[in-house]
Amino acid sequence: MKYQTRKRAILLLADGTIFHGKVVGDNEGTAFGEVCFNTGMTGYQEIFTDPSYFGQLMVTTNAHIGNYGANDNEVESDSVKIAGLICKNFSYNYSRTDSHSSLEDFLAKSNLFAISDVDTRALVSYIRDNGAMNAVISTKVDEVDALKKELANFPSMKGLELASKVSTKTPYYYGDENATYKIAALDIGIKKNILRNLAKRDAYIKVFPYDTTFETMKAWQPDAYFISNGPGDPEPLTQAIATAKDIIASNTPLFGICLGHQVIALANGISTYKMHNGHRGINHPVKNMITGKGEITSQNHGFAIDKEDTVSHPDIEITHVHLNDDTVAGIRMKSKNVFSVQYHPEASPGPHDAEYLFDQFFDLIATVSTVTV
C-alpha cells in the first residue's frame, strides 16, 4: 500500500462534532467550507470540477473513490472547484485503461486537501439529521480550539454570493460560428457539458460574465438566452436577476438550469430558501407534471424556490416536482417563452431522462423564430 503511515486528520463541524480520518497522500493542510454529501456512485471527477460546488467540503457516499482514476476529458470546468474532499476509502491505484492519471495526482494539481478513512456512513446520517453546516478538515488535530474559533468566523452559505468566483471574466464563444442559432449564456457557474449540449443542437454560444446587463447581451443579437447553474445563494445576484427580468420582458426564449432556475424565479417575485441539506446525487426522482412521466435526475443544489409563492403566482406553472420532498423542480411562464428546471439535464455521467429539455428549448427557439419571420 502506498503511504504505509499517513497523518491523522479531523473533520470539525460547526456544532462541535468531530469525525476522525487520515490525510490523502503525504500532505498537511486545512480547508474550510460548507459540508455536503453526494450520493452518486460514479462521476466523482465531474463533481469535483462542477462550479456549483465551489466553497463546499464534499463527502462522497460511495465507499471507494479514485478506483477509475482521472481523465482529462471528464471535467466540467478548468479546475477542481470543491473546497475539500472527505471520503471513506481513497484508491491510489486505478484500473481504467483510458484514464490519464491517478485521482491523487489530479487533485494534487489543484492543491486540493483531502482526507479519507472517515466513517462517511455515520457522517452522512448526521448531516441528514442536523443539516448542512460549515466545517473544517485539518491535520491540526491538537489545535481543535483554534480551529473552532476560525470556523466560527467562516461565512455562512446563506446570503453568500459565489457566482463571481467562478464566472468567466471576459466573454468567450463556444461552438460553430455558422450554426443556425445564436444563444447568449449568462455564466453564473456554467458546466462544460451544458455548452456541449447546446452546441450539438446547432447553436453558437456566446458566454457572458455573471454581471452582464441585458443590453450588452442583446447587442450580439441572439436568438435565445440561457442562465446557467452555479454556487451560492441566488438572492445576492441582483444584476443577474435584473438581467433575467429584462430578458423575460423581451419575450425572447429563455432557459435556466439550477441556480439559473432560481434567478428566473426571483425575477418573477418568487422567493428562495436554504434547504436543510439539499439535493446532491444522480438518482433523484422527478415527476413531469405536463406529461405525467417520471424522470431519474442528477441534482446539485442547496437552495430551492418557494412552492407557495410559485403556486400563487398567476403567470407561473409548475412543470416538475421532486418526488422525495415535493419541492419545485421546474417551472414555465404562461405568457412568456421562459422555462427552467432545478436539476441537471446535461448530467455526465448520470441519467439522460431529462435531456429532452434541451430539445424543448430548441423547439421553442425554432417556433419563435418562425413566428418572428
Disulfide bonds with the S-S distance in Angstrom:
none
